[in-house]
Amino acid sequence: MAQLRARIEVSEDGLFRQVRLRGLPQKLVYQFVAPPKDPPQILNGNMAAIALNPWATMGNHDLHIEEAVDATLLDNLRDFQAIWALWFPDKFRKIKITADEIIDEYRAPVQQELESRAILSLSCGVDSMFSLLELMTSDHRSVKLTDTLLVHGFDYPLSARQGFGNLQTQAAGASDMFGLDLWVVKTNWRAFCPDWEFTHIQGNSAIQHQFNATHRVGFLADDRWLGLPKPENNGDSNSLVTKTLLSSSVFQTRGTGGTTERTDKISAIGRRPELLRKLRVCWEGPRNGANCGDCEKCVRTQLGLLAANVPKPWPFPIELTPRRVREMQLKSDILVGDIKLILARLQSMTQPNREIIEAVEQAVERYGHHAEATPLTGNGNSL
Ligand SMILES: [Zn+2]
């Protein structure tokens, strides 16, 4: 198996960093945009090991990082690969990652006051907005959320500049509500990684690990309710099990919010109208920084708002109608599972909306017919 060698390069001002592969033209780039303070220093090659993990496992290349890499992270990545090779055998293989030096990162001196800092990836969707709220209001955390991260180059392609600018305004507003610093990072992940959407959790984690000189935890919001039967066995690319394996001995990657059902997340966000105004769930409509109101996710989120009895205004440009609900394109069992939970809530309301309930039932029934004809699977990235 061919081994690829990777190195990290950082610009003098620290704003631009890239991971290069010797002998190959491909490179993975990161640009920090208008950082709230000096950009974080990269301590070691941990971020490169995570960033290249999907690329190498999909291409069946062994990987050598020309930097020091933490031993715990390498062990974790080996377990991560074994699980993904089991869940997604058509896509991912087990490969070997080596490094110039294998270190026990936890033995390095850590500045005491920085030990408890955490960063949360914020997309302004239901899961990350709820996690923001929960992390800022719960009182039992061993870490303190101090920063948020918004990535340009995942569901907002780099070409969608104006739309991303609008999204950034919402993320900045939400972060400001809690006195947090927002970091915005541009990346060519979509062009670099062969299945960028499926692997964007690793893409996200690789950026969070660039904060490993100053932070101890990177939070990635869970998008699947852990109350569903055997959620981890469904081959979820955002699985809490494998996400946690993107941790080094010092910088942990943690999931958050998975024990709260999506409608309860919507309800919590709905109790904060200022936060609700900034909610952006749409990923199928135009990339303009707003919700289209018409795609499956926009419709399902509005159903959640209805089921949670959240008073209007809602951040959608068009009204929820029975027709839109009926025509909702449910594309996976995971989404149908979520819609059934919402349906149960709608049915148990004191003044149930019969027309909407009937439309939801019809959408579910239509999916059933379609699924029989064409078996569908979900990738867990669209809940
Ligand atoms: Zn939409």
Boltz pocket constraint, residues with backbone or C-beta under 6 A from the ligand:
constraints:
  - pocket:
      binder: B
      contacts: [[A, 281], [A, 282], [A, 283], [A, 284], [A, 285], [A, 291], [A, 292], [A, 293], [A, 294], [A, 295], [A, 296], [A, 297], [A, 298]]
      max_distance: 6.0
